[in-house]
Amino acid sequence: MTYVVTETCIDLKDKSCIEVCPVDCIHEADEDRMVYIDPDECIDCGACVDPCPVDAIYAEEDVPQPQLPFVEINKVYFKDKGTARGKVDAVKAPAG
């Protein structure tokens, strides 16, 4: 099991989750529209869940059906950031 960041994080990037992660497995870059949890680094502690102000983080097996594409998006990010960013843009078009 790992934790997954979902759609409500897009364009918010509050980063409260990053501050509380004991293993620094939550990543983002300036060009990212959301944060991502590395499934290979996540220790399944759940410390990131409560600080998230928009309830964007779920245990993988608890991700709501409409948000299931984000399980794959989070995994893809750590192999191909460009593809993950494209998938995010396909879910929610950039503003402007």
Stockholm file with secondary structure:
# STOCKHOLM 1.0

chainA/1-96         MTYVVTETCIDLKDKSCIEVCPVDCIHEADEDRMVYIDPDECIDCGACVDPCPVDAIYAEEDVPQPQLPFVEINKVYFKDKGTARGKVDAVKAPAG
#=GR chainA/1-96 SS CCEEECGGGTTTCCCHHHHHCTTCCEECCTTCSSCEECTTTCCCCCTTTTTCTTCCEEEGGGCCGGGTHHHHHHHHHTTCHHHHHHHHHHHSCCCC
#=GC SS_cons        CCEEECGGGTTTCCCHHHHHCTTCCEECCTTCSSCEECTTTCCCCCTTTTTCTTCCEEEGGGCCGGGTHHHHHHHHHTTCHHHHHHHHHHHSCCCC
//
